[in-house]
């Protein structure tokens, strides 16, 4: 059966705190998407929570009410019709949208809102071409919602079932796991399970499990003083002798040798983690570079040879005889795991914004706790000094940070997340632009539509260009860009991409220096 979906209406509803609408009936199939605030929708006597990033799908004819919370409620209401030879006899539960009436998720929210805002902006515009274009946008939104909410209403495929066990292994590697149990969890035969598992991961199940266990064992060996027996138990091996043998087989050294070796200033290659190494007083044998991004010039490693991670030539790296390969959470993206051909490969846990914990966790690997304390103390002293200066010069003024490329304009606005938040808004006490803070809340960064960019009337703008996606400097000549208050008052400051798009202590010190240079 062929069905056609047409948007009948879209509107943004903004309700004040404690506002109520009762006994309302929609004429169309309707999707509600919560933009801001909180509230409830009551359908046939049952209440459902509404909050930012969630929504609700209703079929025509249902009686419902809406209540706004204390802070008010803002939501988009999209009504649409379903056309088809037998659509009048169908209900959503029968498969019209592969959705059932009820609560839906709209994550990633920034992507959802980009579609919704664009549809709303162009709704009702004249011209058949634009109307057709908006129709296509609405189909994209429906597909977005279906893909994120329809899985629970159908039987998972073999691949999805096996993927869930892969994720289970990642979280529960310390349990007594075998292929029979994992295959049973996925609901398929052992031989088929192993086949699909290898298609997904490139390894058979027990190889993958042992790899996860060895990654965790290396972390515990280098980041703690735990006994070998306790480490063996904590990663899933009840026999210390077997753990030792397996570790040596996979890593190339016994657990004891591995632990002792790293405490004596080994030759390290640590792409994207050079910032942390330098803060501990360690110079890597080679530094990362990227064909489009370049290298981390702010670190001053001018005499350290470069390795282009975009092509990752293992033979070139072998010339510098690394004794330890230290990788962060992004190693899969750059296919760096092949570096383990040269030296033990240590996958460092991802701490994100919590760079202090990252530095304190890395310090024991090299016996550098004093250096870590000194680096953090120096940063906090500098940040405190900068905060006092800025409190005098920036009173009442707002700032925002944009990452620009040929593909998008992204905003960093959350006061706790991303490369910017903790430094700019917490440590330096700068005031984020309210619009930026609102739309980026809970996100490391969000892509801006043209309309949203036009609303960014911050007093000061920091911008950086992502050359990997094409710089996109043509935006600087656009009408909407030149209408921004910060542009008109010449308060736009271009900053270095590699130092600002980083979590390390030295990158954060560079951010402080850049801010002081233009704002203090």
C-alpha positions in Angstrom: 0.0 0.0 0.0 1.3 3.4 -1.0 0.7 6.3 1.5 1.4 10.0 1.2 1.9 12.4 4.1 1.1 16.1 3.7 1.8 18.8 6.3 -1.5 20.6 7.2 -0.3 23.0 9.8 2.8 24.0 11.9 2.8 26.5 14.7 5.0 27.4 17.7 3.0 27.5 20.9 4.4 29.4 23.9 2.5 29.0 27.1 3.1 30.8 30.4 3.6 28.9 33.7 0.6 26.9 35.0 -1.4 27.5 31.8 -3.8 24.7 30.9 -5.7 23.6 27.8 -8.3 20.9 28.4 -10.7 18.7 26.3 -9.0 19.7 23.0 -9.3 17.4 19.9 -6.9 17.5 17.0 -8.4 17.1 13.5 -5.1 15.8 12.0 -2.4 13.4 13.0 -0.2 15.5 15.2 3.4 15.6 16.4 4.2 17.8 19.4 7.9 18.6 19.9 8.9 20.4 23.1 11.3 23.3 22.5 11.7 24.8 25.9 10.3 24.4 29.5 8.3 21.6 30.9 4.7 20.5 31.2 2.4 17.5 30.7 0.0 16.2 28.1 -3.0 14.4 29.3 -4.5 11.9 26.8 -7.7 10.0 27.6 -7.0 10.6 31.3 -3.3 9.6 31.4 -0.6 12.2 31.9 2.8 12.2 30.1 5.8 14.4 30.9 6.9 17.0 28.3 10.4 18.4 28.4 13.0 19.7 26.0 14.1 17.0 23.5 10.9 15.0 23.8 7.6 14.9 22.0 4.3 13.2 21.5 2.5 11.6 18.6 -1.4 11.8 18.5 -3.9 10.4 16.2 -7.0 12.4 15.1 -10.0 12.5 17.4 -8.4 11.8 20.7 -9.3 14.2 23.6 -6.3 15.6 25.3 -5.2 18.5 27.5 -1.9 20.3 28.0 -0.4 21.8 31.2 2.6 24.1 31.3 5.1 23.9 34.2 6.2 26.7 36.4 8.7 28.0 33.9 6.3 27.8 31.0 6.2 25.5 28.0 7.1 26.1 24.4 6.4 23.5 21.8 5.9 23.0 18.1 2.6 21.5 16.9 2.8 19.8 13.5 -0.5 18.5 12.0 -0.5 16.3 8.9 -2.8 14.2 6.8 -2.3 10.7 5.5 -3.5 10.0 2.0 -3.9 6.6 0.4 -6.5 4.2 -1.0 -7.4 2.8 2.4 -5.9 5.3 4.8 -9.3 6.3 6.2 -9.6 2.8 7.8 -6.1 2.8 9.2 -4.7 3.9 12.5 -1.1 4.7 13.4 -0.9 1.4 15.3 -1.6 -0.4 12.0 1.6 0.9 10.5 0.9 4.3 9.0 4.1 5.7 10.4 5.6 2.6 12.1 4.8 4.6 15.3 2.3 4.1 18.1 0.6 7.1 19.6 2.5 8.2 22.7 5.7 9.7 23.8 8.6 10.0 21.3 12.2 11.1 21.6 13.7 13.8 19.3 17.4 13.2 19.9 19.8 14.5 18.7 17.7 17.5 19.5 19.8 20.1 17.6 19.3 18.1 14.4 15.6 17.8 15.0 15.1 21.5 15.7 17.1 22.5 12.7 14.6 20.7 10.5 11.6 22.0 12.5 12.7 25.6 12.5 13.4 25.5 8.7 10.0 24.0 8.0 8.3 26.6 10.2 10.3 29.5 8.6 9.2 28.5 5.1 5.7 27.4 5.9 3.1 29.4 3.9 5.7 31.0 1.5 4.4 31.5 -2.0 5.6 29.5 -5.0 5.2 25.9 -5.9 8.9 25.2 -5.8 9.3 26.4 -2.2 6.2 24.6 -1.1 7.5 21.4 -2.7 10.8 21.9 -1.0 9.1 22.3 2.4 7.2 19.2 1.7 10.5 17.3 1.3 11.8 18.8 4.5 8.7 17.5 6.3 9.3 14.0 5.0 12.9 14.2 6.3 11.5 15.2 9.7 9.1 12.2 9.7 12.0 9.9 8.7 14.2 11.3 11.5 11.4 10.6 14.1 10.6 7.2 12.8 14.2 6.1 12.8 14.6 7.0 16.5 11.3 5.7 17.7 10.1 2.8 15.5 12.7 0.2 16.6 10.9 -0.8 19.7 7.8 -1.6 17.7 9.3 -4.3 15.6 11.5 -7.4 16.0 15.2 -6.5 16.0 17.2 -7.8 13.1 20.1 -10.3 13.6 22.6 -7.5 13.3 20.9 -5.3 15.8 20.6 -8.2 18.3 24.3 -9.0 18.0 25.2 -5.3 18.2 23.4 -5.2 21.6 25.6 -8.0 22.9 28.7 -6.1 21.7 27.6 -3.2 23.8 26.9 -5.6 26.7 30.5 -6.9 26.5 31.8 -3.4 26.6 29.9 -2.7 29.8 30.2 -6.1 31.5 33.5 -7.5 30.4 34.3 -8.7 34.0 31.5 -11.2 33.9 31.9 -14.9 33.0 31.0 -14.7 29.4 31.1 -17.3 26.6 29.8 -17.6 23.1 26.9 -19.8 24.1 25.6 -17.2 26.6 26.1 -14.3 24.2 24.4 -16.2 21.3 21.5 -17.0 23.6 21.1 -13.3 24.5 20.9 -12.4 20.9 18.4 -15.2 20.1 20.3 -16.8 17.2 22.4 -19.9 16.8 26.0 -20.0 17.9 27.6 -20.3 14.5 25.4 -17.5 13.0 26.1 -15.3 16.0 29.9 -15.7 15.6 29.5 -14.9 11.9 27.5 -11.7 12.4 29.7 -10.7 15.3 32.8 -10.8 13.1 31.1 -8.8 10.4 30.4 -6.1 13.0 33.7 -6.0 14.9 36.2 -7.8 12.7 36.9 -10.3 15.5 35.4 -13.4 16.9 33.6 -12.9 20.2 36.3 -14.2 22.6 39.0 -12.2 20.8 36.9 -9.1 21.2 36.2 -9.9 24.9 39.8 -10.4 25.7 40.8 -7.2 23.9 38.3 -5.2 26.0 39.7 -6.9 29.2 43.3 -6.2 28.2 42.5 -2.5 27.5 41.0 -2.2 31.0 43.9 -4.2 32.6 46.4 -1.8 31.1 44.6 1.1 32.5 44.6 -0.4 36.0 48.2 -1.4 35.8 49.4 2.1 34.8 46.8 4.2 36.7 46.6 2.3 40.0 48.8 0.4 42.5 46.4 -2.5 42.6 47.8 -6.0 43.0 48.0 -8.2 39.9 45.6 -10.7 41.4 43.0 -8.0 42.1 43.4 -6.6 38.6 42.9 -10.1 37.1 39.7 -10.6 39.1 38.4 -7.1 38.2 38.7 -7.7 34.4 37.2 -11.1 34.4 40.0 -13.6 35.0 39.7 -15.8 38.2 43.2 -17.3 37.6 46.1 -14.9 37.9 48.5 -17.3 36.1 46.2 -17.4 33.1 45.8 -13.6 33.2 49.6 -13.2 33.1 50.0 -15.6 30.2 47.1 -14.0 28.2 48.5 -10.5 28.9 52.0 -11.3 27.7 50.6 -13.1 24.6 48.5 -10.0 23.6 50.6 -7.1 24.9 54.2 -8.5 24.5 55.2 -8.1 28.1 54.1 -9.5 31.4 51.9 -7.3 33.6 54.7 -6.6 36.0 57.2 -5.7 33.2 54.5 -3.5 31.5 53.9 -1.6 34.7 57.6 -1.1 35.5 58.6 -0.1 32.0 56.2 2.9 31.8 57.5 4.5 35.0 60.9 5.2 33.5 60.2 7.9 30.9 59.4 5.7 27.9 59.5 7.0 24.4 55.8 8.0 23.8 53.7 8.7 20.8 50.4 10.2 22.0 48.4 11.8 19.1 45.9 14.5 20.5 47.4 14.0 24.0 50.6 15.9 23.6 49.1 18.7 25.6 48.9 16.5 28.7 52.4 15.0 28.2 54.0 18.4 28.0 52.1 19.5 31.2 53.8 16.6 32.9 57.2 17.5 31.5 57.3 14.7 28.9 58.2 15.4 25.2 56.8 12.9 22.8 59.0 11.2 20.2 56.7 12.4 17.4 53.6 14.7 17.3 50.4 14.4 15.4 49.5 16.5 12.5 46.7 16.5 10.0 46.8 17.3 6.3 44.1 19.9 6.6 44.2 20.9 10.3 48.0 21.2 10.5 49.7 20.6 13.9 49.2 21.9 17.4 51.5 24.9 16.9 50.5 26.3 20.3 52.5 23.5 22.0 55.8 24.8 20.5 57.0 21.3 19.5 58.9 22.7 16.5 61.8 20.3 16.7 59.6 17.2 17.2 58.9 15.3 14.0 55.3 15.1 12.7 53.1 12.1 11.9 50.1 12.8 9.7 47.3 10.8 11.3 45.0 11.3 8.3 47.2 8.7 6.5 48.9 7.1 9.5 52.2 5.7 8.1 53.2 3.1 10.6 56.6 2.6 8.9 57.3 6.3 9.3 56.5 6.2 13.0 58.7 3.1 13.5 61.7 5.3 12.7 61.3 7.1 16.0 61.2 3.8 18.0 58.2 4.5 20.3 58.0 2.3 23.5 54.4 3.3 24.3 51.4 4.3 22.1 49.0 6.4 24.1 45.6 6.9 22.5 42.5 8.9 23.5 38.9 8.0 22.7 39.1 9.1 19.1 41.6 6.4 18.0 39.0 4.5 16.0 38.2 7.6 13.9 41.8 7.8 12.7 42.5 4.0 12.4 45.4 4.3 14.9 45.0 0.8 16.4 47.5 -0.5 13.8 50.2 1.3 15.8 50.2 -1.6 18.2 52.5 -3.3 15.7 55.3 -1.1 17.1 54.7 -0.9 20.9 52.2 -1.6 23.6 49.0 0.4 22.9 47.4 2.1 25.9 43.8 3.4 25.4 43.4 6.2 27.9 39.8 6.7 29.3 37.9 9.7 27.9 37.3 12.4 30.6 36.1 15.1 28.2 35.6 18.4 30.0 37.1 17.1 33.3 40.7 17.8 32.2 41.9 18.0 35.7 40.9 14.4 36.4 42.4 13.4 33.1 45.7 14.9 34.0 45.7 13.4 37.5 44.8 10.0 36.0 47.6 10.2 33.5 50.3 11.3 35.9 50.7 7.9 37.8 51.4 6.2 34.4 54.7 8.1 34.3 55.2 8.8 38.1 54.5 12.5 37.6 52.0 13.4 40.3 53.9 16.4 41.5 54.1 17.8 37.9 50.3 17.4 37.6 49.6 19.3 40.8 52.0 22.1 39.7 50.4 22.4 36.2 46.8 22.6 37.7 47.9 25.1 40.3 49.5 27.3 37.7 46.3 27.2 35.6 44.0 28.0 38.5 46.3 30.9 39.6 46.2 32.3 36.0 42.5 31.8 35.7 41.8 33.6 39.0 43.9 36.5 37.9 42.2 36.8 34.6 38.8 36.5 36.1 39.5 39.6 38.3 40.6 41.6 35.3 37.7 40.6 33.2 35.2 41.4 36.0 36.2 45.1 35.6 36.1 45.3 31.8 33.3 43.0 30.8 30.5 43.9 33.3 27.1 43.3 31.6 28.7 42.2 28.2 28.1 38.9 26.6 30.3 36.5 24.6 29.7 33.6 22.2 32.0 31.2 20.4 31.5 29.9 16.8 33.1 27.1 14.9 32.8 27.9 11.1 33.2 25.6 8.1 31.9 25.4 4.6 29.3 22.9 5.9 28.0 24.6 9.0 28.2 27.3 11.7 28.3 25.7 15.1 27.8 27.4 18.4 29.5 26.5 21.7 27.1 27.8 24.4 26.6 25.4 27.2 28.4 26.7 30.3 29.7 23.2 31.3 30.1 21.3 28.1 32.5 21.4 25.1 35.9 22.8 24.7 34.8 26.2 25.8 32.2 26.2 28.6 34.2 25.5 31.7 37.0 27.8 30.8 35.1 30.8 29.4 32.0 30.8 31.6 33.1 29.1 34.8 36.8 29.8 35.3 36.8 33.2 33.7 33.3 34.2 34.8 32.3 35.6 31.3 28.6 36.0 30.6 27.3 33.7 27.9 24.8 35.1 25.5 21.3 34.1 26.7 20.2 32.8 23.3 23.4 30.8 22.9 23.1 29.3 26.4 19.5 28.4 25.8 19.7 26.6 22.5 23.0 24.9 23.3 22.0 23.6 26.8 22.9 20.0 27.2 24.9 19.9 23.9 28.6 20.3 23.3 27.8 22.3 20.2 24.9 22.9 18.0 24.6 23.8 14.3 22.9 27.1 13.7 20.3 27.9 11.0 20.5 31.3 9.2 17.6 32.4 11.4 19.3 31.4 14.6 22.6 33.0 13.5 20.7 36.2 13.0 19.5 36.1 16.6 23.1 35.9 18.0 23.4 39.5 19.1 26.3 38.9 21.6 28.5 41.8 22.4 31.7 39.8 21.5 32.2 36.9 19.1 35.2 34.5 19.1 35.4 32.5 15.8 37.6 29.7 14.5 37.6 28.0 11.1 37.6 24.2 10.6 39.7 23.6 7.5 38.9 19.9 7.4 35.4 20.8 6.2 36.5 23.7 4.1 36.9 27.0 5.9 33.7 28.7 4.8 35.1 32.2 5.1 32.6 33.3 2.5 30.1 33.7 5.3 32.0 36.8 6.4 30.7 38.6 3.3 27.1 37.6 3.8 24.4 40.1 4.7 23.3 38.2 7.8 26.8 38.0 9.2 27.4 41.7 8.7 24.2 42.5 10.4 25.4 41.0 13.7 26.1 43.6 16.5 29.5 42.2 17.2 30.5 42.4 13.6 29.2 46.0 13.2 31.1 47.1 16.3 34.3 45.2 15.2 34.3 42.9 18.2 34.9 39.6 16.4 38.1 37.8 17.2 39.6 34.9 15.2 41.4 32.3 17.3 43.5 29.3 16.6 41.5 26.1 15.8 43.8 23.5 17.3 44.3 25.3 20.6 40.6 26.2 21.1 39.2 22.8 20.0 41.1 20.9 22.7 40.6 20.0 26.4 44.3 20.0 27.6 45.6 22.4 30.3 47.9 24.1 27.9 45.1 24.7 25.4 43.0 26.2 28.1 45.9 28.5 29.2 46.1 29.6 25.5 42.3 30.4 25.6 42.8 32.6 28.6 45.7 34.4 26.9 43.6 35.0 23.8 40.7 36.3 25.9 42.9 38.7 27.9 44.5 40.0 24.8 41.2 41.3 23.4 38.9 41.8 26.4 41.0 42.8 29.4 
